[in-house]
């Protein structure tokens, strides 16, 4: 999830809906509410921040 979000434009609106759609491409079903819950966590925010600042390092988490 963090990998997908890090790949999005930070100005993207409706990020939760976009992430839900992207996850479906991988046959992963998550509700928007579940995604919101994950995105609130500090650890998740740190992972997304790492992906935006160091994309090559972030690829190792895939």
Number of C-alpha atoms within 10 A of each C-alpha: 15 20 17 13 22 19 12 13 10 10 7 9 9 8 17 17 15 16 20 19 17 16 15 12 10 8 9 10 13 13 13 15 12 12 16 13 11 14 17 10 10 10 11 15 16 12 17 22 16 17 21 18 11 11 15 11 10 18 10 7 10 6
